[in-house]
Amino acid sequence: MTHTSGARRLRAAAAAFGVTALLLTTAACGSGEDSAASDTPAVVNDEYTETARKLIAAGTGGMLYFEGKEADITLDKIKVYEEWSGPTTSVKPPANGKLNIIVCKIGTSCEEVGKRATAIAEKLGWSAEILDGQGTPEGYQKALATAAANKPTAVITVAIPENQVADGIAELQKAKIPVVGVSAVAEGGAVGYDAHVSSRETFQAVLATAKAVADSNGKAKVVFLWDVGYPHLVEALNASKRVLAGCTGCELLEVRERTLAQAVDPIEMQNITTSLIQKHGDKLQYILTPYGNGVESVIAAIRAAGRNDIKVLSKNAEPERLGSVAAGDQLADFGAIRGWNAYAAIDQVGRLAAGQPALPDAEQGIPATVFDKTNAPKDGAVDWNSYVNYAERYEKMWSEAR
């Protein structure tokens, strides 16, 4: 898609954000028909709910970004994305680079990031190899040990916590091999990644919470069915709970913890979901999850219980989940502009290899978007370049670097 169409998308999002309050006011002066009989959401005199509704309207088909630190996001810090927010200068990528990319687990969205980073590396004339972390601390450590033996130019990890691979990071750094952590946060330990790249998972989780607030007209009863085994997901949960607490008519029913291993076990996820339904009964309205794995099992359990009123939200815009949203089985999904984080990771590798400081996370500028039934593709395929041509921006920046 052309830059012109992308610009139209941005203008439309900005316009949606700006005029929603006017539309809501007009709706309040309508015919007075019972709102339950209308497709139009009921208008409430709740400034917080209205803010959530405006943000979600602008982000559905458009893009949003935030100001400040991701861990500190509140609704008032979220803005409509209107122009390039990523870096404008960098270094020339090294010649003949050799990259090892360790993904949290093959078959998850981690692998997609790894594949995108591999394609970018090969386009630069580098070699790249993906290593499977197998979803366990032992698997992560084994993969980092393999990477150290391979002696690459740099290592990129995807969704692997610093605290679970501190020894492996230290070994690589001792060998002067920089390590970039994607979808990982700085944990403040004695050993950490040389650079970080956010996949905006906290931001996406906050948007999911805002969607529940808006969809319920400020009365959402929520369960977070969450994985707390990853620091970046703990950060996302804490930010989401804070945003939900700002909704005076909403209620946090429970944070139910489960692991990635449980998420990929259909029977386990159905049992967990059934127990939530039995525990909370009719109060349970929304189930929010940290990623797409296991969501189909959650939906299956809801259907088996005859509770089609319970709405499920996930994030990371995984193709299967977008198809589920398009079919009406899932309320919404959320995604940072996919592929941008892979370019940002390669950019960090180049900076570190050149002896330059890494780019702070806040300056990477990755925005996010909202998918509901009106715009989710049935086949799950999204042309992310139609939102913003980040690939062209990075490649031009690298080619012009000296």
Stockholm file with secondary structure:
# STOCKHOLM 1.0

chainA/1-402         MTHTSGARRLRAAAAAFGVTALLLTTAACGSGEDSAASDTPAVVNDEYTETARKLIAAGTGGMLYFEGKEADITLDKIKVYEEWSGPTTSVKPPANGKLNIIVCKIGTSCEEVGKRATAIAEKLGWSAEILDGQGTPEGYQKALATAAANKPTAVITVAIPENQVADGIAELQKAKIPVVGVSAVAEGGAVGYDAHVSSRETFQAVLATAKAVADSNGKAKVVFLWDVGYPHLVEALNASKRVLAGCTGCELLEVRERTLAQAVDPIEMQNITTSLIQKHGDKLQYILTPYGNGVESVIAAIRAAGRNDIKVLSKNAEPERLGSVAAGDQLADFGAIRGWNAYAAIDQVGRLAAGQPALPDAEQGIPATVFDKTNAPKDGAVDWNSYVNYAERYEKMWSEAR
#=GR chainA/1-402 SS CCHHHHHHHHHHHHHHHHHHHHHHHHHHTSCCCCGGGSSSCCCCSCHHHHHHHHHHHHHBSSCEEESSCGGGCCGGGEEECCSCCSCSCCCCCCTTCEEEEEESSTTSHHHHHHHHHHHHHHHTTCEEEEEECTTSHHHHHHHHHHHHHHCCSEEEEESCCGGGSHHHHHHHHHTTCCEEEETCCCCCSSSCCSEEECCCHHHHHHHHHHHHHHHTTSCCEEEEEECCSSHHHHHHHHHHHHHHHTCTTCEEEEEEECCHHHHTCHHHHHHHHHHHHHHHGGGCCEEECSSSTTHHHHHHHHHHTTCTTCEEECCSCCHHHHHHHHTTSSSBEEEECTTHHHHHHHHHHHHHHTTCCCCCGGGSCCCEEEECTTTCCTTCCCCGGGTCCHHHHHHHHHHHCC
#=GC SS_cons         CCHHHHHHHHHHHHHHHHHHHHHHHHHHTSCCCCGGGSSSCCCCSCHHHHHHHHHHHHHBSSCEEESSCGGGCCGGGEEECCSCCSCSCCCCCCTTCEEEEEESSTTSHHHHHHHHHHHHHHHTTCEEEEEECTTSHHHHHHHHHHHHHHCCSEEEEESCCGGGSHHHHHHHHHTTCCEEEETCCCCCSSSCCSEEECCCHHHHHHHHHHHHHHHTTSCCEEEEEECCSSHHHHHHHHHHHHHHHTCTTCEEEEEEECCHHHHTCHHHHHHHHHHHHHHHGGGCCEEECSSSTTHHHHHHHHHHTTCTTCEEECCSCCHHHHHHHHTTSSSBEEEECTTHHHHHHHHHHHHHHTTCCCCCGGGSCCCEEEECTTTCCTTCCCCGGGTCCHHHHHHHHHHHCC
//
